[in-house]
């Protein structure tokens, strides 16, 4: 997921008190593995934590355009499963 905190946050389906409750979202929380590309650990526009960052989630920190370009140039096969943090290169 690139730049998608609120649009993948399961709180939109499960937390009636959340500011995003009822908003349509992408069901990324149902994926086997999620890779979030983020600049920081700050919450999204709605200001709430994204619970999709728990479990089988990897984080790739850096500017999305720059990091994605570098990642595609250096691609070397599948990423391993599990909770990992990848730093921008």
N, C-alpha and C positions, 0 to 999 in steps of 0.2 A: 504494500500500500504506500503510495506516495502522496503526501499532503492530504491525508484523509482521516484525521482524528474523529470528528463528529459523525461523518457519514458511514463509519463502520462500528460505532459504539453501540453495543447491545443494550445499553440503558434506554435507548429509544423504544425498545420493545418491552423491557422488563421493569423499568423504574418510573411509576406514575408521577412522582415528584420531580423528575429530572426536567430541565428546560428543553431537552430535545425529545421528550416522550411523544410518541406518535409520528415522529418524523420518519420518512422512508429511509432505510439504510441498506448498504450492501451487507450481505450475511457473511462477512469475512470470519466471524467467530465460529462458523461451521467448517472452515477449511482445516485440513490436516496440519498445515504449517502456514504461518504468517510471517512475512518479513516487512517490518515497518521501516520506512526511510524517513528519518526525522532530523531536524536541526538541533533539537533539544528535547528534554523530557517535559516541557511545558504542556498544559492541556490545550485542547482545541479552542475554537471560537466561543463555544458555549461555556468554557471554563470548568469543565468537569473531566475527571480522569476517564480514560478509555480502558474499560476492563478487558478489551481484546488484547491488551499488552501482557496479559498473564498467560501461563501455560506454554504451549509449543510456539512461542513467539521469538523471533530474532529481531534485533534492532541494528540498523545501519545508519550511523550518524554522518551528516554532512549536507551541503547544499544539494538539493535533489538533481538539478540539471547537470552540475559538474560531476557529482558522484555517480549518477547513472551512466554518464558517458564513459567515465573511467572503468566502471564495473563491466560494461558491455565490451570494452576493449580488452579487458583482462580475464574474461570469463574462462573458467577452467573446469567445468563440470558442475554437478549438483552440490548444493550446500548440505551440510549435515543437519539432522533434526536435533531439537533440544533448544534450550535457552542460551543463546550466544549473543554477544555484543560485538559488532564489527565496526571498526573505526574507519572514517573516511581515509582514503589513501592518496 
